[in-house]
Amino acid sequence: MARYLSKAAPGLWQIQRRRKSMRSTSIRRRTRWEAREQMLEKEGRLPDAVIACVGGGSNAIGSFYHFMEEKEVRLIGCEAAGRGIDTFETAATVNTGKVGIFHGMKSYFCQDEYGQIAPVYSISAGLDYPGIGPEHAWLHDIGRAEYVPVTDDEAVNAFEYLARTEGIIPAIESAHAVAYGIKLAPAMSGEQILVITISGRGDKDCAAIARYRGEDIHE
Ligand SMILES: Cc1ncc(COP(=O)(O)O)c(C=O)c1O
């Protein structure tokens, strides 16, 4: 990945989430503070873009938090598009959802024509939530963050790409962010810096990826 991005982004930074159990946004903010600190220490400046996958949103909000004030840093959330945002088999909340109230919050939710919560789908169990945290809804509404759909196919390709080129097996959730990084990097200049949050490891996903490729493998 770094090789692939080296032309576009010599300082690719990947953030390994320390422990899978660290789920709260506040802990994620603390972890991601290191990304900002290390960026300033090693590169002497902030990145041009920060990319993270979005399920309910705490992973991405932790990544975005310490860069929110600097408008020049693009914040990009990658939603699970599943089989595509033009199908019903998707979990891309901002891209396909409507404002609603569910689970105690007003935000965007995938809904059917009656306003019922839609059954969502993604290859990634961690991203197939029909809503998004309200802070993301707000960041979207004010135009501070972008939310892009990434399909199963793109995520699986990115999963394999990172494993093959860097020996890093990303969680299939994180592979959604990697996939968008692969799309974005060629459009960036060699001086620009892209941060991609690798929110978890993908050992747990290897069998599912093999099945996606037609192998008869089960855990
Ligand atoms: C590895 C990994 N990354 C990202 C996410 C998405 O996190 P969030 O729901 O906070 O957006 C999950 C959710 O389970 C996950 O397991």
The ligand as a Gaussian input file, in Angstrom:
#p B3LYP/6-31G(d) Opt

LIG

0 1
 C      -12.736000      -3.648000      13.116000
 C      -13.865000      -2.681000      13.137000
 N      -13.690000      -1.490000      12.545000
 C      -14.699000      -0.595000      12.499000
 C      -15.928000      -0.859000      13.045000
 C      -17.007000       0.161000      12.924000
 O      -17.052000       0.887000      14.073000
 P      -18.236000       1.885000      14.385000
 O      -19.468000       1.047000      14.554000
 O      -17.780000       2.528000      15.594000
 O      -18.368000       2.809000      13.232000
 C      -16.154000      -2.092000      13.676000
 C      -17.441000      -2.406000      14.286000
 O      -17.683000      -3.453000      14.817000
 C      -15.091000      -3.027000      13.698000
 O      -15.255000      -4.256000      14.250000

